[in-house]
């Protein structure tokens, strides 16, 4: 209820105004109070409750919207007769101009932190950071090049991330399609991050009713390393969108939980609509977002249990939440039926959640009616989950298997860093993701649980989301980003609370402070406030741009990709002959810049490391190269991270350190022609070739060496191979380089190998000179 609505109620019943003023005087002194604490009679008090001016909190009460009441009592709002039914009227929100200006500045800060990598992204062409963004660029280019529709999204994205893909495609077409799409895609995550900052502000206002906390929350989000990393310039994938939709779902859930009654009015419609949009957008943006709906179930079960404990009604918030989730699930089902978006079991999850919420609401009503003990109520949630699980297991075994596979991924033990716990001791992911924020955020989350236990539904929702996302991040670091909006909320509350301790702010509303407009602080207050912010967020502000920059493509790595691209174009190699066999973590990047085929990295993930760590060159070539995707392809070697023990006989050492030449007690390699070495030597590019086979004569069992001087871009070296002549006085050795070879130990002293011989796998006879 806004100030205008409060004024309307008081104008219609003037006797309530003085009573409300007396109640507000008590409300300023206490967070909650009882009827005995206020100097009014029960009849008037009942009217205040019925009109929604006072709300129950367990066994006690509080003013529902103290800021609106204060403004209405002070006469700061004028109600005009618009001729429209007040029960369904819409009113513009009160605008605090200072708050709006500060919010605009903070949203600009959100963009600035994420755009700090501009020079590394916008080079001679757009160079997207990391590996995964190149898959999304591929999807967009496929759609723009070949055409797309809602029922025919590129590369099966209809069952993966349909809404995210559609948003990228529509935006790319609006800016001009192919040719302009890369710049748009590079800026897209920054734009989504700014939108997320705005939603976090609205979400925080809904939870805390304090603009100061909301603004502090946006600041925390602006400098939060994990969010900066996942929404930085060029980091285009589903993550930035996920956080946006997740924040909307949480905001909508808080709004529905705040309802004490249902009516065809703006407040109810707004709450249900926000939740419905959030649920639909979240699920349609990313198939795994169904997992992120679980906090709604937690909040509903806990909220119902608290309502039973306090002998309170859960009908309005429960049914409003069911309506929001139900409308969102209806949209998801419609897109599935109309366009084939998502599998059935994904589209069905929000439907099951809706039915579950209705079941809990019904159980709450029945529990209160029958008078069963409150402590036993949580069993309804357990029984309900068990019942649904049993039903899916017995009647939908295919869907059960699919769900089980996805759940098991949470506990997968893989080498990928984001699949490890954010609290892993090896990576210290929590520090690089959050800085020191968790030291104040986790205690604040504990306080949120206390408020939830006391019956505050807003903090129940916020706490359900925050703790659930913390558990997910503990299982896998990839979910640390999902914790970001709630880290921002509790971090913002912690900053304002700490600022109040040093007289840099007033007591925040959630802790019993009064509603107040935002004002700019004076010099002394500003200094103290900056000190608090640096203490809480200083390390985050340093780590955020560093983390984003660490995802960008190093200059030498990009130059290696550019060299291969130029070489392939000049040689006329087209896909698949210009496929780049590289470490899987950069496979999409290399292949996008060389051949545009950056959809996946499956082949590199399956074979590259085994190939480079192999010690038998012949079997490695036969198993990983010959007849496969890497035959006649490019090969990239890089310095291996993590300082593993690289043996001299491994192909990694033979190729990366010796360019395939014999040395350190190992023979040379036959099929890998070095083309490029970066200035530091960290990156090498090779071409897989059939190789020319030099044949000649030598005394039986004689060691024969062939060698040639090789000059490539970035390096010069001597390529050498050694072979032993057979009993019938012949030898054969395959080499990947054209040129003149000196022969030692054979009847001939030199031989010239042509380019055609290397490319076509021809034999070259070494003849004795006359």
N, C-alpha and C positions, 0 to 999 in steps of 0.2 A: 504494500500500500504506500503510495507516494504522498507527498505533502498536500497535494490538491485533493486527493481522496480523503485524507484525514480532515481537512478543512470542511469538505462537504458533509461529512458525518457530524461534525461539531455544529455546523450551521443548521442542520436539520434537527439537532437535539441539543440546544444550548446548555441544558443542565449538565451535560457530560463534560463541558470544557473545564470547569473548576475542578471536577473530580479527576480528570485526566492530568491537570496541572499538579495536583497533590500526589498522584501516583508517580508522575515523572520525577518529582523531587526525591521520592524514596528510591526510584530506579537509578538515579545518578549516584547514589551512595553505595548501592549493592548490585552485584551481578544478577542475582535472582532473589526473590523475596516471597513471603507468604501473604495471604489475605489479611492476616492479623497485623501485618506491618504497615498497612495503608489506612489512612483516616477517612474511609468512605464506607457507606453501607453496602450490604450484599447485593441489593437490587441494582444499584448503579454499577457496581463492580461486574455483575453479570452482563450488563449491557456493553461495557467496555470489552469484555471477552468476546461476546457475540459479534460485535462490530469488527473484530480483528485488531483492535488497538492494543490489546494485551493478549499475550499468548502463554500457554503453560509450558513449563520445562520440568518434566517429572512431576514432583509434588509441589513445585513452586512456580512462580510466574516472573515475567519480565515484559517491558514494553516492546511490542513487536518490531517497530522501526523507530528508534529514538530520534534519528535525524529528521525524519518526516514529521514526527510529533513536535519536535522543537520548532521547526520552521512554521508549522501550522499554528502553534500557540503564539509564536512571535508575530504572526500576521504577515509573514514574508511571501505568502502565496495568495493569489486572487483567483477565486473560482468563478468562471463565467458560464452562463447557460448557453450551451451550444445547440440545444434541441436534440441532442443525441443521448440515448440511454446510458446513464452513468455506469451501469453494471458492465457494460461492454466497451466503454470509451477508451480511446487511446490517448496517451499524453506523452509529449516529448520529455526525455529525462532532463533533470536539472543539470545545467552545465557549470562546472567550476572552471572558469577560464584559466586560472593559474594551473590547476591540475591538468587541464587539456594541453597547455603549453609544455608542461613538464613531461607529460606522456609523449607528446610529439618528439621532444628531444631524446627521450629514452628509446623510442622506436628508431630514431635516426642512429642512436648508438648501437642498437641491435644490428642494423644494416652495416655500420662502419666496421664492427668487429668481424663480420662475416665476409666483408669485401677487402679485408686486409691483404689477401693473397692475389689481388688484381694483377700485379706484374707477372706472377707465375702462371696465371691462367690465360691472360690475353697476351700472346706472343705474336709470332707471324701468323698464327691461327689459334683458335681456342684450344687449349690443352687442359682437358678436364683432369682433376686430381684423382688419385687412387685408381682402382681397377673397375669397380662395379658401375660407375656412371656411364661407361662406354656401352654397357648393355642397353641402357635406357635411350641413349643417343641412337643406337642401332634400331630399337623398336620404332622410334619416331621417324627415322629416315626410311625405314621399310614402309611405314604407313603413308608418308608423304610421297614416296616414289611410286608405290603400287596402288594407292588408294585404300581407304578404310571406311568402315561404318561401325555403328554401335554393336552390330551383331557379327562383325568381322574385324576384330582387332588384330594387330600384327602379332605374329609368332605366338599364338596361344595365350596372349595376355588377358583374354576374357575370363580365364579361370585363375589368374594370378593376382594382377593389380589393375583391374579394368578402369576404375575411375581415375587413378593416378595417370595411367596411359592416355586416357581421353583428355585429361586436363593438359597434359604435355602436347598432345597432337593439336588440340584446338588453339592453344596459345601459339604454337609454332606456325599454324596456318594464318592466324591473325597478324603475325608480324611479317608475313611474306613467304612462308614455306621454306623449301630448300634454299640454302644460301644465307638465310638470316636466322635459321633455327638454332645454330650453335650458340650465338650470343644470347638469345632468349633463354635457352636451356641453362646456360651458365648462371644467369641472374635469377632464374626461377626459385632455387632454394632460398636465396636471400629474401625474395619477396614473400615466400611462404613463412619464413622465420619472423618477418615483421608482422604478418597477420597473426601468427601464433602469439607474439608478444601482446597484441591487442586483446586476443582471447584470454590470455593469462591475466591481464588486467581486469577484464570483466568477471572472470572466474574468481579472482581474489576478492573483488568487491562483493560478489555474491556470498562468499564464505565469511569474510571478516567484517563487512560493512564499514570498511575503513580505507579511504582512498590513499592514505599514506602507506599503509601496508601493501596495497595493490601496486602503487608506483615502485616501491622497493622491490616487489616481486618481479616486475618487468626489468629492473636493473640487474637483479640476480640472473635472470634468463639471458640478458644481453651479454654477460661476461662468463656464463657457465661453459666451461671447456667442452663438455660432451655435446652440448647443443650447438655450440659454434662449429665444432668439427663436423657434425652431421648435417649442418645446413649452410656450410661455407660456400663461397662463390665457386660454381662449377660442380659441387658435389650433388649432382642431380640423381636421385633415386627415390624410393618410397619413404625413406626415413623422415624427411622434413614434413611431408604430408601427414604421416602417422601421428606426429606430435601435435599437429594442428587439430586433426579430428579428435584425438584423444582428449585434448583440453576442452573441446566443445562438449563431448560426452560427459565429462566430469562436471562442467558448468551446468549442463542441463539436468544432471542428476541432483545436484545441490538445489537447483530451482524447484524441482518437483518435490524434493524432501522438505522444502520450506513451506509447502502448502498445508494449511490447517483445515481447509475446506475446498470443495470443488464447486466451480460455478462457470458459467459461460462468460467469463470476463477476461480481460487482458492478461492478468497475472497468471491464471491457469493456462491459457492458450500459449502464452510466451514460454512457460516452463516446458510444457509438453512438446512444443514445436522445436525448441533448442535441442532437447534430448533426441527427438526423432531424427532431426537433421544430422546430429552427431553420430548416432548409431548407424544410420544408412551410409553416411559418408565414410565412416571408419571401416566398416566391413567391406564396402565396395572398393576402398582404396587399397586394401591389402588383405589377402585371405587370412593371414595369421592374426588379424585384429580381433577375430572372434575370441581369442584368448584374453584380450584386453577388456572384454566385457565382464570378466569374472568379478571385478570389484563391485559392480552393481549388485550382483547376487550376494556378495558379502555384506554390503551395506543394507540391503533389504532384509536379510535374515537377522542381522544384528539390530537394525532399527525396529523390526517387529518384536524381537525379544525384549528390548528395552521398553517398548510400548506396553507389552504384557506385564513386565515387571512393575511399571508405574501406573498400571490400570488406565492407560491412555489409548486413544484411538490411533490406529495406523492406516485407516481406510483412505484418507485423502492422499497422503504422500505415496502410499502403495499403489493405488489405482492410477494416479497421475504418472508414476514411473512406468507402470505396466502399459499405459496408453502411449507414452513416448517411445518405449522400446518396441511396442507392437506396431506403431506406425512406421518406425524405422525398418523393422523386419518385413513389413508389407512392401516397402519400396525395394528392398533387397530381393524378395520373392518375385516381384514384378519384373525386375531386370533379368532375373534368372529365366523366367518363362519367356519374356519377349526377346532377349538378346543372348541368352545362354551364359550370362555372367556367373561365375563360380559354380562349383559342384553342389549337388543337392545338400550334402551334409553341412557344407559351409553356410548355405542360405538358410538352413534349418536351425542353426544354433540360436540366433536371436528369437526365433519363434518359440523354441523350447524355453529360453530365458523368460519370455513374456508369460508363458503358461506357468512357469515356476513362481514368478512374482505374484500372479493371481492366486496361486495355491497358497503361498505364504500369507497373503492378505486374508484369505478365507480362513486359514488356520488361526490367524490372530483373532479374528472375530469369534470363531468357535471356542478358542481357548478362554477368552474373557467371558463368554456366555456360560460355558460349562463350569468355569472356576477352577481349572486345573492349575497346579503349581507353576509359577513363572520359570523356575530354574530348569524345568524339563522341556521348555519350549524349543530350544535349539535342536532338539531331536527331530523336529519337523524338517529342518533343512537337511539333516543327515539322511533321514528316511527318503526325502524327496530326491536327493542326488543319487542315492542307492537305487531307488526305483527307476529313475530315468536311465541310469547306467545299465541296469539289468535289462530294461526294455530294448535299448540299442544293441546290447550284446546278443540277445536272443533273436530279435526280429530284424535287425539290420547289421548282420555280421560284416558286410563289406565296409560300411561306414565306421563300424567299431574298429576294424583293422586300420583304416585310414587315420582315425583319431589317435589310435595307439601309437602309430608310427610318428605322428607329429609331436605327441607328448614326449615320446622317447628321445626326440631331438633335444629337449631341454637338458637331458642328462648325458648327451653324447660326449665322448672323450676324443676330441679332435685337436689337431695341431693349429687350427685357425684361432687366432688370438681372440676374436670376438665371441668364440664359443666357450671360452674359459671364464671363470668367475671374475667379476670386477674387483673382488677382494683377494685375488690370487697374489701370493707373495712374490712370484717371479716377475709379474708385469707391473705391479703397483697401480693397477688400472683405476682404483678409486681415487688416487691422488691426482692422476693426470686427467681424470674425467670430471672431478668436482673440486679440486684444490682442497682447501681446508673447510669447505662449506658443511660437509657432513658432521663436523664436530658440533655445529650449532643446529643443524637441520634435524638430526636424529633425536636429540632431546626435545626439540619442538614437536616432532612427530609423536613422541611419548606424551607430551602435554595434550596433543590433539586427541589421543586415545582417552585420556582422562575426561576431556570435554565431551567426547562421544558417550562415555559411560554415564556422565551426568545428564545425558539426554539431549545434547545439542546435535541435531541432525546434520547441520552443515559440516561440522567438524567430523562427524561420523563418515560422511562420504569422502571428504578430503583425506582422512586417515586411512580409510579402506584402500583408496587408490595408492597413496604413498607407500604404505607397508607392502601391498601386493607387488608393486613395481620394484621395491627394494629387494624382495625375495627373488623376483625374476632376474634382476641384475646380479644377485648373488650366485644364481645358477649360471647365467651367461652374460658376459659384458655387453653383448649386442642390445640388451634391454636397458642399459644404463640411460640411454636417450629417452626412453619412455618414462623414466623417473624425473626427467628434467622439469616438466611443468610443476610438479609437486615439490621438488627441491626449491623451485623459485618461490612458491607460495610460502612454505615454512621458513625458507631463508629470508624472505621479505619480512615475515613476522619477527624473526630473530633480530634482524637489523634494527627495526623500529623499537623493539623491546630494549635492546642494548643501548640504543641512542637515548632512550628515556632515562636510563640509569646514569648517563653523563650529562643530563640536562640539555640534550640536543634534540629532543622530541617530547611530545606529550604521551601519556599512557595510551597505548593502542586500544581501540574499541573492544577487541576480543578479551582484553584483560581488565575491562571495566572502565575504560576511558570514554570520554564524550565524543560524539560526532562533531567534526569541525572541518572547516574549509582548509584547503591547502594554501599556505603562504610561503613566500620565499624567506629563508632564514637570514639573520644578520651575520656579520663577519665571525664573531666568536662562536656562534652556534654552528656555522658552516665548518669551521676548523675542527670542532669536536665531532661533527657528523662525518666528515671525511676520514677522521681517525678510525671511527667505528667501521666504516665501509672498507677501508684498507685492511683492517684487522680481519674482517670476515671474508672479503672478496679479493683482496690484493693479489694473492697467489693465483686465483682463478683468472684474474685479468691479465696476468703474465702468461699463464699456460695456454689460454684460449688461442691467441694468434699463433703461438709456437706449434700447438697441436694441429691447427689448420694448415700451417705452412709445411709441416712434416708429411702431410698427405699429398702435397703437390708433386708433380713429376720433376725429379732432378734434371737440371739442364743437360747433363751428359747422357742421361737415359733418353730424354726426348731427342737429342741430336742423333743418338743411335737409331731410334725409330725413323727419324727423317732421312738418315743415310740409306737405310734399307728401302724406304719408299722411293727415293730417287733412283737407287740401283735397280729396283724391280721395274720401274717405269722405263728406264733407258734400255734395259735388257728385254723388255716386252713380256715380262712374266705376269700372268694373270692368275687369279685365284682358281684352283688351289695351289698353283706353283709358287705363289708368293705368300703362302702361309708362314707365320713366324712361330717356331717352336721355342718357347721361352719358359721361365718360371711361371707357374700358374697364376701367381699373385699379380702378374703384370701382363698376362697373355692377352686380355681384352684390349689393353692400351696399345700394345705393339701392333696387334692385328688391325685395330681400328685405323691407326695412322698409315698402315701399309696397304691393307686390302679392304677395309670397311667391314669385315666379317667379325664383329666383336660380340656376338650373342652370348657365347659361353666360353668356358675354359676347361671343359671336361677332359679333353685329350691331354693337355699339359698337366692337369692335376693328377691324372692317372699314370703318366709315363715319364714326365720330364725329370723328376728327382731320381727315379730309379735308373734312368738312362745316364745321367751325369755322375751318379755314384757307382756305376758299373765298373768292373775291373777287367772284363773280357770284351775288347772292342768288337770282335767278330760276332759274338752272340748278341751283344747290345745292338749292333747294326741290324742284324736279322730280326730281332724281336721288336725293336722300337722304331726303326726307320724304314727298312725295305718293305715295299708294298703297302705302306701305311700313309697316314696323313703327312708325315714329316719327310717323306721321300721327295726329292727335288724342292725342298723348302729352305727357308732361312732358319738359322739357329743362333740364339743369343745366349751368351754365358755372362753371368754376373758374379761378383764376389758373394760368397755364401754368408748370409747373416747368422749370428749366433756362435761364430767361431767353432764349428764342428771340426773334427779331425779329418782332413782331406789327405788321403794317401796318394803317393806319387803315381800309382797305377790306375787311379780312378780317372774316368774321362773328364771330370771337372778339372783336374790338375793338368791333364794332357792337353786339353783344349784351351782353357783359360790362361794357364801359365806358360805353355810351350807352343801354342798355335798348332797343335797336332804333330809337332816334330818329336823325334826320338830324344830321349834324355832322362837323366836320373834312373838309369837302369831299365827304362821301358822303351818299347818300339814306338815308332810314329804311327799316325792314323792315316787311313786311306781316303776317306770320303768327305772330309770337312775342310772346305777352302776358306781360310780367313779373308775377310774383306775390310774390316774396320776395327779400330781400337780407339776408345775414348782417351782424351788427354791423361786422365788419371789411371787408365788401364782397368777401371772397374767394370767396363762394359765392352764386350767383344761381339762382333757379328760375323757369322760364317754362312756359307752356302753349301748345302748338301749336294754333292755331285757324284756321278757314277765313278769318275776317276779314270785316268789312263793307266794301263798296265805295261810297265817296261819289262821287256823280256830280253834275256841275253845268255851268254855262256861264261862259265868260270870253272876253275878247278873244283872237283867234288868237295863238299863240306866247307868251302871257303866262305868267309863272311864278306858279303858285298854291300857296300853303302852307296846310296844315291842321295845327292843333295843339290839344292839350288837356293839362290838368294831371292827372297820375296820382299817386295815393297807394297804395302797396303796403306790406306789412309790412316795415319796415326801411328804407324809402326813399321819397322824393317827387321827381318829376322832370317836366319838360315833354316830352311826346312830340310830335314834329313830322315831317311829311313834305312833300316838295315835288314838284310835277308841272308839266309844261308843257302848256298848252291846245293842242288840235289846230287845224288849219286851219279846221275847221268849227265852231270856238268851243265845244268841249266838252272836259271833262276827266274823269278817273276815277282814284281813288286808294284803295287798300285799307288799312284800319287794323285793329289787333287789340284796341283798347280801346273799351268803351262810354263814353258821356258826351257832353258838349257840346263841339264842336270850333269854334274860331274859324277863319275862312277869310280869307285875305288874297290879293287879286288876282283874285277871282272875283266874279260878279254877286251871289252870296249872301254874307253876312258870318258866318253860323254855321249849324251843323246838329247835330241830336241823333241819336246812334247808340245803338240799344238793345242790350241783352245778346243778345236773340234774333238780331238782325241779325249780330252778331259770330260767334255760335256756328253759325249756319246759312248763312253766306256770302251774305247778302242784299244787295241794292242799296239805298242810301239817297240820295234825291234832295235836293240842296241848292237850295231855292227862294229866289228873290229876295223879300226882305221887302217888303210893301206900304207 
